[in-house]
Amino acid sequence: MNQNIDMEKVMAMLSKMDKKDLEEGLNKVSKILNSKEADQIINNIKSNHP
């Protein structure tokens, strides 16, 4: 995964999201990472974002 993410941009994006949307997004991420297919999904993301 790209480790060169601009934290200022990430924080600005998060600050624009309301709490409900942020919680829903985090719940989706949590479900994905806890699924049996997490490694496959992560590898797919990596291959699509060099």
BELCORGI-V85159 format. One record per pair of residues at least 24 apart in sequence whose C-alpha atoms are under 7 Angstrom apart, sorted by the first residue. I is the first residue (numbers start at 1). GAP is how many residues later the second one is. Records with the same first field share a line. If there is no record, write none. Layout:
I->GAP, GAP
//
This chain:
1->45
//
